[in-house]
């Protein structure tokens, strides 16, 4: 894969991860309205369970094109762990990274990968989704600054320019970081660079970017001879949120909770295989790359090395969710005006 393709695809995909919720509602309404009871394509919950020992079909939609963070899913599929649980799992790639949450909420897919803040913002807008597992337990989105910039902490950006993608969550994160570090967030100039995070920092248009991931954009910049350092938002006032979570609809949980539990049992086996045999697992992932988004094996290998410790739940099972995490993230979102309506976190998740 060429580096230019990787950078361009990254910019056009990753920056849509946190869509304003009113847009999601409009899209959700449209999706729901298109499928009445006479639809030729029934939703997963409307499909009768197969008898005769046939596996139960589940669909899961990724948050983005297949990459290192999804390796455990392809491992579970390839190694037969889903089949062992009586499941036939179809892994789908979204046409747009906003599709996953809206489609699971509308019952068009059974499960979806999304992000802890987005789940809370969706629920505040009465979108009936719930997280059933924390997959990446810490932020991948870090403040990235050129290695030779002399910037060593967020306060150094006071009076300088930072690029972002007009996503309120990212702006709130960076302003929190600067303020927590003793700088003046009012002196920070935030510039909407659209899809162009990588060229914005590599050409010196901005002094730093927020919205780039340490397991992707940082690796691409390093490979393209534009080394950057990453500054962890959790060290500067931003709660230690779950970057990636597995989401179901509330209706789906009522109808298919047992199947989702079986899915998680197989997913844990898949993640254990990735931990024990990362090179073999990576080969499985690369064999499932999408033709529209070819993978760079070097980038994905390094990405997996970054991800594995961030996906480790320690003494708890893979996917465990800490109630305190959900509470802290909800409080921070509300304090920064990013939650409208319901701000409670207790109903936002369940462990399976």
TANORZI-V429033 format. One record per residue. N is the residue number from 1. PHI is phi in radians with two decimals (* if undefined). PSI is psi in whole degrees, 0 to 359 (* if undefined). OMEGA is omega in whole degrees, 0 to 359 (999 if undefined). Layout:
N|PHI|PSI|OMEGA / N|PHI|PSI|OMEGA
//
This chain:
1|*|135|178 / 2|-1.31|149|179 / 3|-1.12|325|181 / 4|-1.12|321|177 / 5|-1.11|315|182 / 6|-1.02|315|182 / 7|-1.13|314|184 / 8|-1.15|315|180 / 9|-1.12|322|178 / 10|-1.05|312|184 / 11|-1.10|321|186 / 12|-1.44|349|182 / 13|-1.91|308|189 / 14|-1.13|331|186 / 15|-1.35|353|177 / 16|-1.70|10|187 / 17|-1.16|331|182 / 18|-2.10|77|178 / 19|-1.30|142|172 / 20|-0.93|138|190 / 21|-1.16|334|180 / 22|-1.17|329|176 / 23|-1.19|321|179 / 24|-1.10|322|180 / 25|-1.11|316|179 / 26|-1.03|313|180 / 27|-1.14|319|180 / 28|-1.09|318|179 / 29|-1.09|318|180 / 30|-1.12|317|180 / 31|-1.12|316|182 / 32|-1.14|320|184 / 33|-1.21|339|183 / 34|-1.40|349|186 / 35|-2.22|98|176 / 36|-1.55|186|182 / 37|-1.14|341|181 / 38|-1.67|11|183 / 39|-1.04|141|178 / 40|-1.32|347|181 / 41|-2.08|86|183 / 42|-1.12|151|178 / 43|-1.23|163|180 / 44|-0.94|320|182 / 45|-1.24|342|181 / 46|-1.55|348|181 / 47|-1.39|124|181 / 48|-1.13|146|179 / 49|-1.15|135|180 / 50|-1.26|144|177 / 51|-1.77|192|175 / 52|1.12|29|177 / 53|1.32|10|178 / 54|-1.22|145|180 / 55|-1.14|152|179 / 56|-1.49|129|183 / 57|-1.43|129|171 / 58|-2.24|142|175 / 59|-1.99|138|175 / 60|-2.25|133|179 / 61|-1.83|129|178 / 62|-1.25|165|177 / 63|-1.48|344|189 / 64|-2.82|186|177 / 65|-1.19|156|182 / 66|-0.98|129|178 / 67|-2.65|187|191 / 68|-0.95|325|183 / 69|-1.15|341|181 / 70|-1.67|5|187 / 71|-0.99|321|183 / 72|-1.08|328|180 / 73|-1.20|313|180 / 74|-1.19|328|176 / 75|-1.15|315|179 / 76|-1.09|324|178 / 77|-1.25|311|184 / 78|-1.17|322|183 / 79|-1.45|357|176 / 80|1.50|13|182 / 81|-1.21|323|176 / 82|-1.15|317|180 / 83|-1.07|322|178 / 84|-1.05|332|179 / 85|-1.62|9|179 / 86|1.34|27|184 / 87|-2.04|143|170 / 88|-1.99|102|188 / 89|-1.77|125|175 / 90|-1.80|121|180 / 91|-1.69|120|183 / 92|-1.97|146|175 / 93|-1.76|134|181 / 94|-1.31|148|172 / 95|-1.20|329|177 / 96|-2.46|145|186 / 97|-1.18|351|174 / 98|-1.44|346|186 / 99|-1.09|322|190 / 100|-0.98|308|184 / 101|-1.16|317|183 / 102|-1.20|325|182 / 103|-1.30|324|176 / 104|-1.20|324|178 / 105|-1.13|325|180 / 106|-1.48|358|179 / 107|1.39|17|180 / 108|-1.48|337|170 / 109|-2.33|159|184 / 110|-1.40|319|185 / 111|-2.40|157|179 / 112|-2.64|153|173 / 113|-1.66|132|180 / 114|-2.59|205|190 / 115|-2.33|142|185 / 116|-0.93|310|179 / 117|-1.05|321|182 / 118|-1.16|323|177 / 119|-1.07|315|180 / 120|-1.12|318|179 / 121|-1.17|323|178 / 122|-1.14|316|181 / 123|-1.12|325|177 / 124|-1.11|337|177 / 125|-1.73|19|176 / 126|1.14|29|174 / 127|-1.58|119|193 / 128|-1.42|73|178 / 129|-2.14|157|182 / 130|-2.60|138|177 / 131|-1.38|138|178 / 132|-2.02|358|177 / 133|-2.91|142|172 / 134|-1.67|118|186 / 135|-1.68|309|172 / 136|-1.90|117|196 / 137|-1.55|357|183 / 138|-2.48|159|182 / 139|-1.11|138|169 / 140|-1.70|339|180 / 141|-1.38|107|180 / 142|-2.07|160|168 / 143|-1.23|125|179 / 144|-1.98|130|179 / 145|-2.32|150|179 / 146|-0.99|141|184 / 147|-1.09|333|182 / 148|-1.78|18|186 / 149|-1.42|341|185 / 150|1.46|357|178 / 151|-1.42|122|182 / 152|-2.05|346|178 / 153|-2.69|164|186 / 154|-1.00|325|183 / 155|-1.09|338|179 / 156|-1.18|347|178 / 157|-1.47|351|177 / 158|-1.00|127|182 / 159|1.46|1|180 / 160|-1.99|183|185 / 161|-2.01|133|177 / 162|-2.13|138|178 / 163|-1.64|142|175 / 164|-2.63|184|189 / 165|-2.09|38|179 / 166|1.02|25|177 / 167|-1.69|117|185 / 168|-0.96|325|180 / 169|-1.03|315|182 / 170|-1.15|319|179 / 171|-1.09|317|180 / 172|-1.12|322|179 / 173|-1.06|311|184 / 174|-1.20|320|179 / 175|-1.13|322|175 / 176|-1.07|316|182 / 177|-1.09|314|181 / 178|-1.10|314|181 / 179|-1.11|315|181 / 180|-1.08|330|183 / 181|-1.49|1|179 / 182|1.62|7|177 / 183|-1.59|177|180 / 184|-1.84|106|181 / 185|-1.10|339|179 / 186|-1.24|340|179 / 187|-1.60|1|178 / 188|-1.55|126|178 / 189|-1.65|117|179 / 190|-1.71|125|183 / 191|-2.05|127|176 / 192|-1.33|112|181 / 193|-1.79|10|177 / 194|1.04|230|181 / 195|-1.41|357|194 / 196|-1.76|47|178 / 197|-1.04|312|184 / 198|-1.14|309|178 / 199|-1.15|331|180 / 200|-1.08|319|181 / 201|-1.50|327|183 / 202|-1.26|335|179 / 203|-1.69|357|179 / 204|1.43|13|178 / 205|-1.11|326|178 / 206|-2.25|163|181 / 207|-1.57|348|178 / 208|-3.00|165|178 / 209|-2.32|148|172 / 210|-2.14|133|184 / 211|2.10|350|176 / 212|-1.53|143|185 / 213|-1.73|142|182 / 214|-1.19|339|180 / 215|-1.73|9|179 / 216|-2.48|283|182 / 217|-1.00|317|180 / 218|-1.09|320|180 / 219|-1.17|320|179 / 220|-1.15|316|179 / 221|-1.06|318|178 / 222|-1.08|316|181 / 223|-1.16|328|180 / 224|-1.54|16|175 / 225|1.17|34|173 / 226|-2.20|69|186 / 227|-1.08|140|178 / 228|-2.26|160|170 / 229|-1.89|149|180 / 230|-1.87|142|179 / 231|-2.08|116|186 / 232|-1.23|122|181 / 233|-1.11|334|183 / 234|-1.24|345|177 / 235|-1.51|357|184 / 236|-2.39|48|168 / 237|1.62|349|178 / 238|-1.54|132|182 / 239|-1.11|152|183 / 240|-1.35|81|187 / 241|-1.49|162|176 / 242|-1.42|119|182 / 243|-1.22|325|181 / 244|-2.37|131|179 / 245|-2.29|159|176 / 246|-1.74|128|190 / 247|-2.11|141|171 / 248|-2.23|165|173 / 249|-1.49|158|178 / 250|-1.11|323|177 / 251|-1.12|318|179 / 252|-1.09|322|179 / 253|-1.13|325|178 / 254|-1.17|322|186 / 255|-1.57|331|192 / 256|-2.31|24|184 / 257|-0.99|319|181 / 258|-1.12|320|178 / 259|-1.17|323|178 / 260|-1.16|324|176 / 261|-1.13|320|176 / 262|-1.11|320|177 / 263|-1.02|314|181 / 264|-1.14|325|178 / 265|-1.07|317|179 / 266|-1.23|322|179 / 267|-1.09|323|178 / 268|-1.14|322|176 / 269|-1.12|321|179 / 270|-1.10|317|179 / 271|-1.17|324|177 / 272|-1.12|321|178 / 273|-1.09|318|179 / 274|-1.09|318|179 / 275|-1.13|319|185 / 276|-1.37|326|185 / 277|-2.37|67|186 / 278|-1.07|324|181 / 279|-1.20|316|177 / 280|-1.12|321|179 / 281|-1.14|320|179 / 282|-1.12|322|177 / 283|-1.06|321|178 / 284|-1.11|315|179 / 285|-1.03|311|184 / 286|-1.09|331|177 / 287|-1.25|345|181 / 288|-1.94|16|179 / 289|-1.07|147|179 / 290|-1.44|141|183 / 291|-1.11|335|180 / 292|-1.47|350|182 / 293|-2.50|69|180 / 294|-1.07|148|186 / 295|-1.75|148|173 / 296|-1.65|110|184 / 297|-0.96|323|180 / 298|-1.13|315|179 / 299|-1.12|315|183 / 300|-1.18|325|178 / 301|-1.12|314|178 / 302|-1.16|322|179 / 303|-1.07|315|180 / 304|-1.09|322|177 / 305|-1.08|325|177 / 306|-1.27|320|188 / 307|-1.26|320|189 / 308|-0.94|311|178 / 309|-1.18|334|180 / 310|-1.40|349|178 / 311|-1.76|356|184 / 312|-1.42|122|180 / 313|-1.61|11|177 / 314|1.20|235|182 / 315|-1.37|350|178 / 316|-1.57|159|179 / 317|-1.19|152|176 / 318|-0.92|128|180 / 319|1.77|350|181 / 320|-0.95|141|180 / 321|-2.10|130|182 / 322|-1.59|121|179 / 323|-0.95|326|181 / 324|-1.12|324|177 / 325|-1.07|313|181 / 326|-1.10|321|180 / 327|-1.14|315|182 / 328|-1.15|319|180 / 329|-1.17|319|179 / 330|-1.10|318|180 / 331|-1.09|317|181 / 332|-1.16|319|177 / 333|-1.07|317|179 / 334|-1.14|318|179 / 335|-1.07|332|182 / 336|-1.75|15|175 / 337|1.22|22|183 / 338|-1.75|357|174 / 339|-2.03|126|176 / 340|-2.03|124|181 / 341|1.66|226|183 / 342|-1.05|129|179 / 343|-2.05|357|180 / 344|-1.20|148|183 / 345|-1.89|350|189 / 346|-1.12|330|180 / 347|-1.63|5|187 / 348|-1.48|349|185 / 349|-2.62|159|172 / 350|-2.64|140|178 / 351|-1.59|133|178 / 352|-2.08|*|999
//
